[in-house]
Amino acid sequence: MKEEKNMSIRALADAGNRFLVPTTVFGIGGYGKLVLPRLDALYSQHFGYRPRPASLVEFDFDESNGETTVEGKRFTTAPYLISLPKKPLEDIAGKLKKENREELVPWLKNFNGYIDFDKVKYVEGPGLNMFMQSANLAWRLVWESHVLPSLTVNMKNLHPSPKDRNKLERKEGFQISNRSIIFVVAGGGSTTGPSGLIPLLAELKRNKPVDSSLFAIIFTPRSYRDKTEAHRQKGRAIFSATMEILTEFFNGLEFKEQPYGLSGYRLNLEGHPFDHLFLVDGSLSGGRAEMESDQIGSLVAKFIFKMTTSSLGEKALGILGNSNSGLLSEEEER
């Protein structure tokens, strides 16, 4: 059985190859925790370890880890989980109930017009509990301290340095692509994913290398198999609103001077928020059957693995929204 599993992994990539597109995968919330450990396992099974040009980052307001076990080996988000603190939200939510809140928190005026403070709530427990205005504020409170540093470092190191590339190619036998991919994986029918998705895409679009493609992978409300109907109903409304905003970016909607941080840091998005969008709901045969959450997570992990370790993925980058036409030779453009 172990040999059969290894063969199936090799079949996902080009058999026997050590080809790799430099990649960083950012997971947001629960569905990031579902996909990233499984992707980590695929890299490990194929290469013996996850090589450095394949980086994983998970952001969540829930400090618990996602994990999976493959052939007796445990893969967990612990090494790359950035646990976002809820304490700033708790402190502010308490002060927002007071009549003199602007005196207590003078910098709140920076967020006027961007957040409905009357709808901000803090609830004990993991996650952000389906309160979108709370989530909207929560991300802004931790952006400069917990999110921006990771995005900056990972974009700077997305492509290996000449020294590291030489080591990978000459000593470890890798073939490293000149292209690169950034994936953002998020649930679209909950709270943490939809509230963090757009600012994360905006920051990455502004700071990514010019030869890198930015792909968003969003799970639809149909993917939330283990949630109550009330949760899924609210999730559908959140998903619809998120998709509407993303669509409006292609119709000229501006995302400018958005306050993210306590010191006046601003986010701006120029152009489209991504090069390609993938929606995942796990339905089969026109909705007659549905995949389990673990199966959906594995499927998305295999897709990312295939895109980053095979010649098929290299070719697909030229089709699925690589916005830098300068990467194509004159012959390819013809």
N, C-alpha and C positions, 0 to 999 in steps of 0.2 A: 504493500500500500504506500509506503514512504517513497519508493522509487516512482510510482505512478504520479504522486503529487508533484515530485520534482520535475517529471517530464511535462506535466501540464503547465508548470510555471515557465519552463524553458520555451514551451510553444507560444507563450504570450509574447516573448521577445524573439529576436532572431536567434535560433538555436546556436549555442556556443559563443555568441558574440559578447563583447563588452562595450557596446555602443551606449552612449548616454547624452541626452540633451540636458544641459544645466537647468535645474528646476527648483523652485521654491513653492511649496504648497501651504497656503494659509487656511486653517480650519477655524470656523467660528461656531461656537456653541456645540450642542449635542451631536449634530451630524458630522462635524469635523472630527469629533472623538470616535465616531463610528467608522470613518473612512481611513484616517491617517495611520492607526496601528496596523490595519490590514495592508496598506501600501508599504509601510515599513517592513512588514513580513515578506512581501513579494520581492523587494529589493534584496533582502537578506538571503532569501532562498535562491535567487538567481546569481547574485554576485558573491555570496558568502558574508556580506555585510552591506550596509547602506553607504555608498560612497559619498564623499563630502559635497559634490555638486548637486546632490539631491537633498534639499533641506526641508524640514517640516516645522511648522509653527502652529500652535493651537491657542486661540484666545477664548476665554470663557469666564463668566461671572460665577460659575460653579467650579469649585476647586477639586472636585472628584475627577479621577482619571478615566479615560477610555482605554480598553485593552482587548486583546485577543490572544489566543494560544494556538500556535501552529506547530504540529509535530513535536509537542512537548515544550516548545520554547515560547515564553511569554513576551508579548510586545505591548508596550504601554505608552501613553502620551506623557508620562512623568518627565522624561528628559527635555521635552520641548513645550510643555504646557506653560502658558503665561496666565496665571490666575489673576483676574481683574478684581480688585477689591470693591466690595459694596459699601464699605464704611463711609466713604465720602457721600454717597447717595443717602445713607441713613442719617448722617449729620445734617445735610441740607434739607431733607424731607421734614425733619422735625422743626427746623427754623422757618420753613415755608408756611407753617400753620399759624405763625405769629403775625400780628398786624404790622409790626415794625420790621418785617423781614428784609427790606431794602437797607435798613440801618445795620442789621445784624450781618448781612452778607452783601456788602456794597458792590462786589463784582458781578452780582446777578444781572445787573443792567446790561452786561455784555451779551446776555442770552435773550434779552427781550425781543419778541417777534419770532424767535426760533423754537421756543418751548412754551407749552401751556402749563404754567406752574401749578395751577389749581388741580391738574390731573396727575401730578407727580405723587406717587405713593411708595412707601417702603414696606416690604413684606419679608419677614424672617424666612430663611430657607434658601436652598440653592436656586440660582438663576434669577430671572427678572419678572417671572410670574405674569406674563401677558400684558403688562402695563407699558404701552409703547412710549408714552411721554416720560415715564421713569427711565426707560432704556435710553431714550434720546438724550436725557441729561446724564445718565450714568457713563456713557461712552465719552461724552465731552469732559467730564470730570477727571477721567483717568488717561485721556489721550496722550498728553505730553509726557506723563511719567511712566506709563506702562505699554503703550502701543507704538508711538512714534519711534522710540529707540530701536525696537525690534525691526520695524519696517526699514529704517535707515540702514542698519547693519546688513540685513539680508539683501537689500537691493545693491549695496556696495559690493557684497561678496557673491552675487548671483553667478557671475562668471569666475572661474578659477583664475588666479594670478598666473602669469607665464611660468613661474617656478612650480606652482602646484600642478598646472596643466602638463608640464614636462614630466613631472613625477608620475602623474596618472597615466600618461600615454607611454612613456618609455619603461617605467618600472612595473606598473600594474597592468599594462596591456589594454588600457581603455582607448576608445575612439571617442573624442569629445566633440560634439557639434558646436558650430559657431553660433547657432541660434540658441535661444533659451525660452522657457515658458514659466509664467507665474499663474498658478491656479488659486482661486478663492472658492472654498467649499462651505456652503451655509444652508441651513434650513430656511425655507421661505414662509413657513406657516406658524412661526412661533414668535419669540421676542428678540433674543440676543442676535440671531442671524440677520433678520431684516433690518434691525436698527444699526448694526455694525457694517453691513454690506456696502452701502453707498459711500460712506466716508473712507472705508478701507480701499475700495476701488479708486476713489478720487486721489488718495495719497499715493497709491501704487502707480497709477497712470502718470502722475506728475514726475515720479522719481525713478521709474523703471528704465533700464538701458534701452537705447533706441532699437536694438535688434531683438528685443524680447516681446513675446506675445502674452497678452493678459486674458485669461479665460475665467469666466464665472460659472460655477456649477451649483445650481439651486434646487433643493428638494421641494416639491410641491406639497400642498396639504394632504394629498392622497398617500404620501409616504409616512404619515404619522399614524402608524398602525396601532400603537399602544396607548393612544390618547383618548380621552372621553369625547363624546360628540360635541359637548359645549366647547371644549378646547379646539376641536377641529373646525367648528363653525366660526369661532373668532379667528382662528388661523387662516381660514379662507379669506376673510375680510382683510387681514394684514397682508396676505400674499397678493391679493388683487391690487391693493394700494401700492405695494412695492413694485409690482410689474408696471403699473400705470406710470409711476415716477420714472422707472428705467426707460420706458417707451418714450416719454416726453423729452428725455435727453437727446433722442434722435430727431426730435421736432424743434429743437432750439431751447429747451429748458436750461436755465443757467443755475449753476451751483457755485456761487462766488461769495467770498468773504464769510464763509461759514465759521462761526467761533467754535473751536475745539481746543479747550484748554483754559486755564485760569489766568494766563499771562498775556492773553491777546492773540494767541496763535490762530491763524485762519487757514481754512481749506478752500481750494479752488479747483474746479474741474474744467478743463478745456477740451471740447469735443466729446466723443463718445466715451462712456465709462468702461468699456471692455472691447476686446477684439472679437469675442464670440461668447455666446451664452448657451449653456446646456441646462435643460430642465429635466429633472428626474422624478418619476412618480412610481415606478415599479409595477405598473399595470401590465398585464399580459393578455393577449388575444382580445384586444379592444375592451379591456376592463372586466373580462369574464373571470380572470384570476389575478391574484396579487402576490407579489413577492414579500417575504418577511423583511424586517428592517435590516437584519444581519446580511441577508442576501443582497439587498440593495447596496449596502455599504461595501460589500465585496466586489460587486459589479463595477461601482465607480472607481474603486481602488485599482481594479484590473484595467479599466479604461485609461487612467492616468499613467499606470505602469507601461501600457502599450504605447502611449503617446511619447513617452520619454526614453524608451529603451529599444526602439525598433526603427528600421528604415521607413516603415509605414508612417510612424509619427513624424519623422523628418519631412516626408513628402506632404503630409497633411497640413503642416504649418504653412505651406505655400498656398493652401486652399482655404483653410478655416480662419482667415482673418489676420494673417501676419501683415500688419499695416505698413511695414517698411518695405516698399517696393524696391529700394536700393539693394536689398539682399539678393534679388533675382538677377541673374546674368541676362545680357541682352538676348541670348539664345532662348532662355527660359521664358522671357517676356513675350517673344515672338510665338 
